[in-house]
Amino acid sequence: MVISNSNSKDISEIYRLYDLATAFQKLKFPENQWPVFEQKLISTEILENRQFKLMIDNKIACVWAITYIDKEIWEEHENHLSIYIHRIATNPEFRGNNFTKTIVEWARNFALQKNKQFIRMDTCGENKKLISHYTNCGFKYLGMKKLKNTTNLPSHYQNTNVCFFELKL
């Protein structure tokens, strides 16, 4: 198992995993799924070394992105002391390996190297199974609320409640 930055050669696989994750979301959570993300977003994350992949046997098993500032989602609770994990998508061939725990351990080390004090995540809708999963991975569930201004956010944040999670380092 190797974690590294994604690169431009990974873009088609990242989109394949996003498409598969969205199809899975449609089955499990029909009220809210990921939209198609703009390629500019993914390309920017890759250029800024904020898109990551977990490799097993030369296959991408999981991808995710991070941000260092997330004011549009965290609003007045943005603190500049956090890294924010977004869009974890697991290759179905590797589902069931609890990569979230692996990502959290990686994020702990990564955040500490960047002098951050928290790891944060969010998810849309009241997905009780996912809330339980994230809390079992060490996150504190901070509650759920509707965002004030979603104009610049992807469509899955529009007109829905968002659940907030934080892990203090």
HUVEN-V299046 format. One record per backbone hydrogen bond with DSSP energy under -0.5 kcal/mol. NH is the residue of the N-H (numbers start at 1). CO is the residue of the C=O. E is the energy in kcal/mol with one decimal. If there is no record, write none. Layout:
nh=(NH | NH)
co=(CO | CO)
e=(E | E)
//
This chain:
nh=(2 | 4 | 6 | 10 | 11 | 14 | 15 | 16 | 17 | 18 | 19 | 20 | 21 | 22 | 23 | 24 | 25 | 26 | 27 | 28 | 29 | 32 | 37 | 41 | 42 | 43 | 44 | 45 | 46 | 47 | 48 | 49 | 50 | 51 | 52 | 53 | 54 | 55 | 55 | 56 | 59 | 61 | 61 | 62 | 63 | 64 | 65 | 66 | 67 | 73 | 74 | 75 | 77 | 78 | 83 | 84 | 85 | 86 | 89 | 89 | 91 | 94 | 95 | 97 | 101 | 102 | 103 | 104 | 105 | 106 | 107 | 108 | 109 | 110 | 111 | 112 | 113 | 114 | 115 | 116 | 117 | 118 | 119 | 120 | 121 | 122 | 123 | 125 | 127 | 128 | 131 | 132 | 133 | 134 | 135 | 136 | 137 | 138 | 139 | 140 | 141 | 142 | 142 | 143 | 145 | 147 | 153 | 157 | 158 | 160 | 162 | 163 | 164 | 165 | 166 | 167 | 169)
co=(55 | 53 | 51 | 7 | 8 | 10 | 11 | 12 | 13 | 14 | 15 | 16 | 17 | 18 | 19 | 20 | 21 | 22 | 23 | 24 | 25 | 29 | 35 | 38 | 38 | 39 | 40 | 41 | 42 | 43 | 44 | 46 | 45 | 45 | 64 | 4 | 62 | 2 | 53 | 59 | 56 | 54 | 59 | 54 | 89 | 52 | 86 | 50 | 84 | 70 | 70 | 71 | 74 | 75 | 118 | 67 | 120 | 65 | 63 | 87 | 61 | 91 | 92 | 94 | 98 | 98 | 99 | 100 | 101 | 102 | 103 | 104 | 105 | 106 | 107 | 108 | 109 | 110 | 112 | 111 | 81 | 81 | 167 | 83 | 165 | 85 | 163 | 161 | 125 | 126 | 127 | 128 | 129 | 130 | 131 | 132 | 133 | 135 | 134 | 166 | 139 | 140 | 164 | 164 | 162 | 160 | 150 | 154 | 155 | 157 | 145 | 123 | 143 | 121 | 140 | 119 | 117)
e=(-2.1 | -2.1 | -2.9 | -2.3 | -1.1 | -2.7 | -2.5 | -2.0 | -2.6 | -2.4 | -2.7 | -2.3 | -2.5 | -2.6 | -2.2 | -2.1 | -2.6 | -2.3 | -1.4 | -2.4 | -3.7 | -2.0 | -0.6 | -0.7 | -1.4 | -3.1 | -2.5 | -2.3 | -2.3 | -2.6 | -2.4 | -1.5 | -3.5 | -0.7 | -3.3 | -2.6 | -2.7 | -3.5 | -0.5 | -2.5 | -1.6 | -3.2 | -0.7 | -1.2 | -2.2 | -1.7 | -2.7 | -2.3 | -1.7 | -0.8 | -3.2 | -2.0 | -2.7 | -1.8 | -1.7 | -2.6 | -2.7 | -3.2 | -2.5 | -0.5 | -2.6 | -2.7 | -1.1 | -1.1 | -0.9 | -1.0 | -3.1 | -2.6 | -2.2 | -2.4 | -3.2 | -2.3 | -1.6 | -2.6 | -3.3 | -2.3 | -2.1 | -1.2 | -1.6 | -2.8 | -3.3 | -1.6 | -2.1 | -2.7 | -1.9 | -0.5 | -1.7 | -3.5 | -1.4 | -1.2 | -2.6 | -2.3 | -2.2 | -2.8 | -2.1 | -2.3 | -0.9 | -1.5 | -2.0 | -3.4 | -0.5 | -0.6 | -3.0 | -0.7 | -2.2 | -0.6 | -1.7 | -2.0 | -1.6 | -0.8 | -3.1 | -3.5 | -2.6 | -2.4 | -2.0 | -2.7 | -3.0)
//
